[in-house]
Structure formats: C-alpha cells, structure tokens
Amino acid sequence: KVPLAPESITVPEAIGIITARGFGCIGLTDENGLLSGIITDGDIRRKISGDILGKTAKDIMTPQPKTAAPDTLVAEAMAVMNDMKNSFRRITCLLVVDAGGKPVGLLHIHDCLRAGFA
C-alpha cells in the first residue's frame, strides 16, 4: 500500500507511517487528495536538529517532488532517480501520479533492483 497521508499530519505521525510502511518515504496530499509533497527518512535525518516534532508534515516536506506517470517505463523512472543535475542527491523512490495529480502508486529503487532492471 502506498504510504500517503494528508499534509496536515504531525511529523511524529509521518515518522510512524514511514516506519510502518517500510518504504523510507511518505507522500503527502492536499485537501483535494492531490500530491503536494514528500518526506523521506533522509529529510527527517537532515532536519532533526530543529524542533521538528511540533511541526506538521507540510512544514518540512519537499514540495513538488519528482514523480512518474503510470505508463512511465522503468528505465525512464530510474533515470529520474539517478539524475543528479537538478538535485544534490539521488532519490530512491518516485510516487506515481495520474494525469490529475492524484497519487496512485510508488516505485522504489529496490523494486527495480529485484526485478533486474539495474
């Protein structure tokens, strides 16, 4: 099941979902159910020095995360995950969103590796 929650949840709630689902990330949705951001376990580690436990997920999320469409080829998705031109680090998961911006799935680099695509 895709790790999703409203962007209004607290950071501790987001951490709980990230931990329970085991993907290392959570997609966040706005009041219309559209993808608004992502929090990864790496984001939490980088921001742990501040008082993040009293904040909402929206306060610390990465807005407008990189995504894939349902018909994106695995090779294209992996190229996005490995592209460091527009990011200082590689990403390990892509949320899959439909044409309207609603999250419908998640592709993790480990899925690609298990399937022999990398």
MDTraj code that builds the backbone (N, CA, C; nanometers):
import mdtraj as md
import numpy as np

residues = "LYS VAL PRO LEU ALA PRO GLU SER ILE THR VAL PRO GLU ALA ILE GLY ILE ILE THR ALA ARG GLY PHE GLY CYS ILE GLY LEU THR ASP GLU ASN GLY LEU LEU SER GLY ILE ILE THR ASP GLY ASP ILE ARG ARG LYS ILE SER GLY ASP ILE LEU GLY LYS THR ALA LYS ASP ILE MET THR PRO GLN PRO LYS THR ALA ALA PRO ASP THR LEU VAL ALA GLU ALA MET ALA VAL MET ASN ASP MET LYS ASN SER PHE ARG ARG ILE THR CYS LEU LEU VAL VAL ASP ALA GLY GLY LYS PRO VAL GLY LEU LEU HIS ILE HIS ASP CYS LEU ARG ALA GLY PHE ALA".split()
xyz = np.array([
    [0.0846, -0.1188, 0.0000],
    [0.0000, 0.0000, 0.0000],
    [0.0886, 0.1244, 0.0000],
    [0.0496, 0.2214, -0.0802],
    [0.1262, 0.3447, -0.0946],
    [0.1211, 0.4238, 0.0359],
    [0.2373, 0.4664, 0.0868],
    [0.2383, 0.5460, 0.2098],
    [0.1948, 0.6894, 0.1811],
    [0.0698, 0.7192, 0.2118],
    [0.0123, 0.8515, 0.1867],
    [-0.0576, 0.9017, 0.3117],
    [-0.0586, 1.0327, 0.3261],
    [-0.1310, 1.0954, 0.4366],
    [-0.1552, 1.2415, 0.4011],
    [-0.2515, 1.3045, 0.4672],
    [-0.2718, 1.4480, 0.4464],
    [-0.1503, 1.5261, 0.4957],
    [-0.1201, 1.6350, 0.4275],
    [-0.0044, 1.7171, 0.4649],
    [-0.0209, 1.7811, 0.6025],
    [-0.1392, 1.7754, 0.6583],
    [-0.1664, 1.8358, 0.7891],
    [-0.1267, 1.7468, 0.9070],
    [-0.0856, 1.6215, 0.8828],
    [-0.0469, 1.5355, 0.9953],
    [0.0788, 1.5905, 1.0610],
    [0.1022, 1.5471, 1.1834],
    [0.2219, 1.5917, 1.2547],
    [0.3441, 1.5138, 1.2065],
    [0.4604, 1.5687, 1.2305],
    [0.5842, 1.4997, 1.1942],
    [0.5937, 1.3643, 1.2645],
    [0.5627, 1.3537, 1.3953],
    [0.5670, 1.2204, 1.4566],
    [0.4732, 1.1199, 1.3887],
    [0.3557, 1.1660, 1.3449],
    [0.2644, 1.0769, 1.2722],
    [0.3265, 1.0332, 1.1398],
    [0.3907, 1.1270, 1.0704],
    [0.4567, 1.0942, 0.9436],
    [0.5682, 0.9923, 0.9657],
    [0.6466, 1.0119, 1.0707],
    [0.7545, 0.9182, 1.1025],
    [0.6964, 0.7794, 1.1291],
    [0.5852, 0.7735, 1.1990],
    [0.5201, 0.6455, 1.2262],
    [0.4785, 0.5734, 1.0995],
    [0.4235, 0.6472, 1.0036],
    [0.3814, 0.5869, 0.8770],
    [0.5028, 0.5426, 0.7962],
    [0.6056, 0.6265, 0.7902],
    [0.7281, 0.5899, 0.7185],
    [0.7845, 0.4600, 0.7751],
    [0.7881, 0.4511, 0.9062],
    [0.8421, 0.3321, 0.9727],
    [0.7543, 0.2100, 0.9471],
    [0.6241, 0.2259, 0.9604],
    [0.5318, 0.1129, 0.9452],
    [0.5285, 0.0581, 0.8034],
    [0.5372, 0.1451, 0.7051],
    [0.5246, 0.1005, 0.5660],
    [0.6555, 0.0486, 0.5085],
    [0.7688, 0.0952, 0.5615],
    [0.8977, 0.0406, 0.5205],
    [0.9520, 0.0868, 0.3866],
    [0.8956, 0.1921, 0.3281],
    [0.9461, 0.2428, 0.2005],
    [1.0480, 0.3545, 0.2177],
    [1.0578, 0.4099, 0.3378],
    [1.1512, 0.5192, 0.3613],
    [1.0988, 0.6543, 0.3177],
    [0.9684, 0.6621, 0.2895],
    [0.9111, 0.7902, 0.2477],
    [0.7610, 0.7893, 0.2717],
    [0.7038, 0.9079, 0.2634],
    [0.5587, 0.9238, 0.2696],
    [0.5199, 1.0337, 0.1721],
    [0.4186, 1.0065, 0.0910],
    [0.3623, 1.1083, 0.0036],
    [0.2565, 1.1850, 0.0798],
    [0.2533, 1.3141, 0.0587],
    [0.1580, 1.3998, 0.1296],
    [0.0598, 1.4605, 0.0309],
    [-0.0647, 1.4662, 0.0722],
    [-0.1692, 1.5158, -0.0160],
    [-0.2355, 1.6405, 0.0417],
    [-0.2850, 1.7237, -0.0497],
    [-0.3562, 1.8444, -0.0080],
    [-0.5025, 1.8100, 0.0208],
    [-0.5823, 1.9125, 0.0458],
    [-0.7225, 1.8900, 0.0817],
    [-0.8043, 1.8286, -0.0315],
    [-0.7525, 1.8320, -0.1543],
    [-0.8213, 1.7724, -0.2688],
    [-0.7705, 1.6323, -0.3020],
    [-0.6789, 1.5806, -0.2207],
    [-0.6239, 1.4476, -0.2456],
    [-0.5142, 1.4442, -0.3498],
    [-0.4632, 1.5614, -0.3877],
    [-0.3564, 1.5691, -0.4871],
    [-0.2209, 1.5706, -0.4178],
    [-0.1214, 1.5145, -0.4835],
    [0.0123, 1.5099, -0.4254],
    [0.0661, 1.6509, -0.4072],
    [0.1080, 1.6816, -0.2858],
    [0.1629, 1.8143, -0.2582],
    [0.3084, 1.8094, -0.2147],
    [0.3549, 1.6925, -0.1697],
    [0.4933, 1.6846, -0.1252],
    [0.5312, 1.5447, -0.0823],
    [0.6549, 1.5333, -0.0372],
    [0.7084, 1.4056, 0.0092],
    [0.8015, 1.4319, 0.1272],
    [0.8053, 1.3388, 0.2183],
    [0.9061, 1.3385, 0.3243],
    [0.9744, 1.2032, 0.3180],
    [1.1065, 1.2046, 0.3169],
    [1.1831, 1.0805, 0.3194],
    [1.2515, 1.0667, 0.4549],
    [1.2984, 0.9465, 0.4820],
    [1.3718, 0.9295, 0.6073],
    [1.4970, 1.0163, 0.6073],
    [1.5556, 1.0388, 0.4915],
    [1.6712, 1.1285, 0.4810],
    [1.6352, 1.2723, 0.5146],
    [1.5167, 1.3170, 0.4715],
    [1.4711, 1.4524, 0.5062],
    [1.4630, 1.4681, 0.6574],
    [1.4103, 1.3676, 0.7234],
    [1.3967, 1.3744, 0.8692],
    [1.5338, 1.3796, 0.9352],
    [1.6272, 1.2971, 0.8891],
    [1.7623, 1.2999, 0.9470],
    [1.8279, 1.4361, 0.9278],
    [1.8086, 1.4971, 0.8122],
    [1.8711, 1.6266, 0.7852],
    [1.8088, 1.7389, 0.8679],
    [1.6832, 1.7241, 0.9061],
    [1.6131, 1.8316, 0.9777],
    [1.5971, 1.8041, 1.1263],
    [1.6523, 1.6967, 1.1757],
    [1.6304, 1.6557, 1.3142],
    [1.6865, 1.7554, 1.4152],
    [1.7827, 1.8377, 1.3751],
    [1.8435, 1.9309, 1.4702],
    [1.7455, 2.0384, 1.5173],
    [1.6465, 2.0701, 1.4361],
    [1.5483, 2.1696, 1.4768],
    [1.4363, 2.1057, 1.5565],
    [1.3388, 2.1871, 1.5935],
    [1.2236, 2.1370, 1.6682],
    [1.1189, 2.0872, 1.5696],
    [1.1455, 1.9732, 1.5058],
    [1.0527, 1.9257, 1.4033],
    [0.9346, 1.8478, 1.4605],
    [0.9460, 1.7980, 1.5816],
    [0.8396, 1.7134, 1.6353],
    [0.7100, 1.7894, 1.6607],
    [0.7172, 1.9198, 1.6765],
    [0.5974, 2.0001, 1.6969],
    [0.5414, 2.0583, 1.5686],
    [0.5966, 2.0181, 1.4560],
    [0.5546, 2.0743, 1.3274],
    [0.4637, 1.9777, 1.2528],
    [0.4014, 2.0311, 1.1479],
    [0.3222, 1.9455, 1.0598],
    [0.4114, 1.8941, 0.9475],
    [0.3624, 1.7921, 0.8807],
    [0.4364, 1.7369, 0.7677],
    [0.4579, 1.8437, 0.6606],
    [0.3597, 1.9285, 0.6407],
    [0.3714, 2.0343, 0.5400],
    [0.4887, 2.1269, 0.5698],
    [0.5174, 2.1477, 0.6980],
    [0.6263, 2.2371, 0.7374],
    [0.7630, 2.1870, 0.6918],
    [0.7804, 2.0555, 0.6823],
    [0.9140, 2.0032, 0.6500],
    [0.9195, 1.9264, 0.5182],
    [0.8052, 1.9111, 0.4496],
    [0.8032, 1.8309, 0.3274],
    [0.8811, 1.8975, 0.2145],
    [0.9199, 1.8152, 0.1192],
    [0.9742, 1.8653, -0.0066],
    [0.8546, 1.8832, -0.0990],
    [0.8211, 2.0084, -0.1342],
    [0.7056, 2.0294, -0.2214],
    [0.7392, 1.9931, -0.3659],
    [0.6373, 1.9613, -0.4414],
    [0.6513, 1.9293, -0.5837],
    [0.7619, 1.8261, -0.6085],
    [0.7489, 1.7085, -0.5477],
    [0.8528, 1.6073, -0.5671],
    [0.8523, 1.5529, -0.7096],
    [0.9628, 1.4938, -0.7471],
    [0.9694, 1.4265, -0.8767],
    [0.8732, 1.3088, -0.8729],
    [0.8042, 1.2869, -0.9839],
    [0.7036, 1.1811, -0.9914],
    [0.7159, 1.1065, -1.1235],
    [0.6377, 1.0015, -1.1349],
    [0.6275, 0.9254, -1.2592],
    [0.4799, 0.9089, -1.2919],
    [0.4511, 0.8946, -1.4201],
    [0.3152, 0.8643, -1.4643],
    [0.2965, 0.7126, -1.4623],
    [0.1734, 0.6653, -1.4586],
    [0.1516, 0.5206, -1.4565],
    [0.2126, 0.4462, -1.5750],
    [0.2272, 0.5130, -1.6878],
    [0.2827, 0.4460, -1.8064],
    [0.4317, 0.4738, -1.8284],
    [0.4984, 0.5314, -1.7294],
    [0.6422, 0.5581, -1.7399],
    [0.7189, 0.4265, -1.7430],
    [0.8120, 0.4144, -1.8362],
    [0.8962, 0.2955, -1.8429],
    [0.9921, 0.2935, -1.7240],
    [1.0270, 0.1743, -1.6789],
    [1.1168, 0.1606, -1.5644],
    [1.2496, 0.2300, -1.5919],
    [1.3024, 0.2169, -1.7126],
    [1.4300, 0.2810, -1.7464],
    [1.4204, 0.4327, -1.7311],
    [1.3082, 0.4902, -1.7708],
    [1.2891, 0.6347, -1.7561],
    [1.2805, 0.6737, -1.6084],
    [1.2083, 0.5946, -1.5312],
    [1.1952, 0.6233, -1.3881],
    [1.3307, 0.6140, -1.3189],
    [1.4104, 0.5139, -1.3548],
    [1.5428, 0.5002, -1.2944],
    [1.6331, 0.6166, -1.3334],
    [1.6185, 0.6664, -1.4560],
    [1.6976, 0.7821, -1.4978],
    [1.6630, 0.9033, -1.4119],
    [1.5355, 0.9203, -1.3804],
    [1.4939, 1.0308, -1.2932],
    [1.5537, 1.0125, -1.1539],
    [1.5484, 0.8898, -1.1018],
    [1.6014, 0.8642, -0.9674],
    [1.7520, 0.8881, -0.9596],
    [1.8221, 0.8600, -1.0680],
    [1.9681, 0.8735, -1.0675],
    [2.0178, 1.0084, -1.1171],
    [1.9283, 1.0939, -1.1657],
    [1.9670, 1.2244, -1.2197],
    [2.0089, 1.3175, -1.1069],
    [2.1336, 1.3585, -1.1092],
    [2.1828, 1.4487, -1.0045],
    [2.2011, 1.5913, -1.0563],
    [2.1578, 1.6189, -1.1788],
    [2.1709, 1.7547, -1.2318],
    [2.0841, 1.8541, -1.1555],
    [1.9656, 1.8104, -1.1184],
    [1.8708, 1.9001, -1.0528],
    [1.8553, 1.8731, -0.9043],
    [1.9435, 1.7922, -0.8493],
    [1.9343, 1.7569, -0.7082],
    [2.0736, 1.7278, -0.6561],
    [2.0956, 1.7517, -0.5285],
    [2.2273, 1.7249, -0.4713],
    [2.2410, 1.5795, -0.4274],
    [2.1339, 1.5016, -0.4405],
    [2.1409, 1.3602, -0.4026],
    [2.0465, 1.2792, -0.4917],
    [2.0801, 1.1531, -0.5051],
    [1.9907, 1.0635, -0.5782],
    [1.8677, 1.0368, -0.4927],
    [1.7592, 1.0068, -0.5594],
    [1.6383, 0.9720, -0.4868],
    [1.6125, 0.8224, -0.5030],
    [1.5452, 0.7642, -0.4065],
    [1.5250, 0.6194, -0.4080],
    [1.3810, 0.5789, -0.4366],
    [1.2897, 0.6746, -0.4391],
    [1.1518, 0.6386, -0.4713],
    [1.0849, 0.7503, -0.5499],
    [0.9926, 0.7080, -0.6341],
    [0.9112, 0.8015, -0.7114],
    [0.7653, 0.7692, -0.6842],
    [0.6908, 0.8686, -0.6479],
    [0.5471, 0.8495, -0.6380],
    [0.4901, 0.8528, -0.7789],
    [0.3967, 0.7658, -0.8044],
    [0.3302, 0.7582, -0.9343],
    [0.1987, 0.8334, -0.9208],
    [0.1775, 0.9302, -1.0098],
    [0.0557, 1.0112, -1.0044],
    [-0.0174, 1.0043, -1.1375],
    [-0.1503, 1.0104, -1.1300],
    [-0.2289, 1.0101, -1.2526],
    [-0.2250, 1.1489, -1.3165],
    [-0.2918, 1.1636, -1.4292],
    [-0.2883, 1.2899, -1.5038],
    [-0.3431, 1.4069, -1.4225],
    [-0.4278, 1.3794, -1.3256],
    [-0.4845, 1.4849, -1.2426],
    [-0.4026, 1.5188, -1.1199],
    [-0.2917, 1.4471, -1.0981],
    [-0.2057, 1.4744, -0.9833],
    [-0.2358, 1.3918, -0.8598],
    [-0.3244, 1.2927, -0.8734],
    [-0.3581, 1.2068, -0.7591],
    [-0.2593, 1.0907, -0.7516],
    [-0.2014, 1.0659, -0.6338],
    [-0.1072, 0.9543, -0.6192],
    [-0.1781, 0.8201, -0.6365],
    [-0.1168, 0.7338, -0.7190],
    [-0.1761, 0.6022, -0.7451],
    [-0.0782, 0.4879, -0.7210],
    [0.0474, 0.5198, -0.6911],
    [0.1454, 0.4139, -0.6690],
    [0.2791, 0.4698, -0.6256],
    [0.3727, 0.3784, -0.6073],
    [0.5076, 0.4140, -0.5648],
    [0.6045, 0.3174, -0.6304],
    [0.7112, 0.3708, -0.6859],
    [0.8182, 0.2879, -0.7414],
    [0.9433, 0.3142, -0.6593],
    [0.9961, 0.2093, -0.5983],
    [1.1167, 0.2200, -0.5162],
    [1.2325, 0.1578, -0.5924],
    [1.3506, 0.2127, -0.5773],
    [1.4691, 0.1610, -0.6460],
    [1.4895, 0.0128, -0.6156],
    [1.4533, -0.0304, -0.4952],
    [1.4676, -0.1724, -0.4603],
    [1.3772, -0.2603, -0.5460],
    [1.2597, -0.2090, -0.5845],
    [1.1721, -0.2834, -0.6755],
    [1.2420, -0.3055, -0.8091],
    [1.3083, -0.2009, -0.8565],
    [1.3801, -0.2094, -0.9847],
    [1.4955, -0.3086, -0.9760],
    [1.5680, -0.3053, -0.8658],
    [1.6809, -0.3964, -0.8477],
    [1.6337, -0.5412, -0.8397],
    [1.5277, -0.5665, -0.7641],
    [1.4747, -0.7030, -0.7513],
    [1.4269, -0.7572, -0.8850],
    [1.3742, -0.6689, -0.9690],
    [1.3237, -0.7113, -1.0996],
    [1.4341, -0.7207, -1.2045],
    [1.5572, -0.6860, -1.1662],
    [1.6696, -0.6980, -1.2583],
    [1.6862, -0.5826, -1.3550],
    [1.6285, -0.4674, -1.3230],
    [1.6395, -0.3521, -1.4116],
    [1.7632, -0.2678, -1.3861],
    [1.8376, -0.2986, -1.2833],
    [1.9578, -0.2188, -1.2548],
    [2.0764, -0.3098, -1.2346],
])
top = md.Topology()
chain = top.add_chain()
for i, resn in enumerate(residues, 1):
    res = top.add_residue(resn, chain, resSeq=i)
    for name in ("N", "CA", "C"):
        top.add_atom(name, md.element.get_by_symbol(name[0]), res)
traj = md.Trajectory(xyz[None], top)
